[in-house]
Amino acid sequence: MRLDREGGPVLVDGPVEVVTEDGTTHFSHRPTVALCTCRKSARYPWCDTSHRAHAPRKPDAPDRTEEDPR
């Protein structure tokens, strides 16, 4: 198991079985899965990168514009 980065998912080598707080069991047979740690994912317990929209901007990061949609 390893952390992707602060506020990001936990990467786990699969196959994986996750039991959520409500008792639901989720399975993945992928070689590596990203587990959501922020609880903002629409696909919880799997990460859908929703944490990126809520992450604080780095001071040295360039502003993104419509001409530069990276």
N, C-alpha and C positions, 0 to 999 in steps of 0.2 A: 504494500500500500504506500502511496506517496501523494503529497499535496502538490497540486498543479501550481498554485501561487496563493498568496493571501486573499481570502474572499472567494477563491475559485473552488473547483471540485476536488474531491479525493479520487485519485486514479487507482483502480483495483484490478489486479490480474484476474481474469475470468476462468471458468464460468463462475457466476455470482448468483447467490440467493439472498435477497434483502427482505426482511420483515419490518414493515413500518409500524409506527405507534398504534395504529388502529387494527393491527393484526393481519393486514393484507400482505401476502407474499408475492414478491416480484422476482422473476428469473431473467438472466441474460447469459447466453452462451458465447458472447463475444470474447475475444482474447484479452481485451482491456475495456473496462467501463469507467465512466466518469460519474461519480455519485455527487449529487447536489448537497452543498453545505449551507447555502444561503436561504433555502426554502422559497426562492422566487421562481423556480422552474415550473413551467406548465406541464412538464413530464416527470415531476418528482416521483420517485427518488433519483431519477436520472437527470443529469445536468443538460440543460438546453442553452447554455451560455447567457442566461438572463442576468447573471451577476455582473456582466460587463456593462450593462446599461446603468447600474447602480454604483459602480466603482468610482471613487474620487479620481479626478484627472491628475496626471502627473504634471508638475509645473513646467517641465521641459518639453511636453508633448505639443506638437503643432496643432493649431485649430483645423478642424475639418470643414470643408465647404462643399457646396453642391458640385463645384467643378472638380473636386478631389474627393470622391465618395468612398475612400478606402474603408 
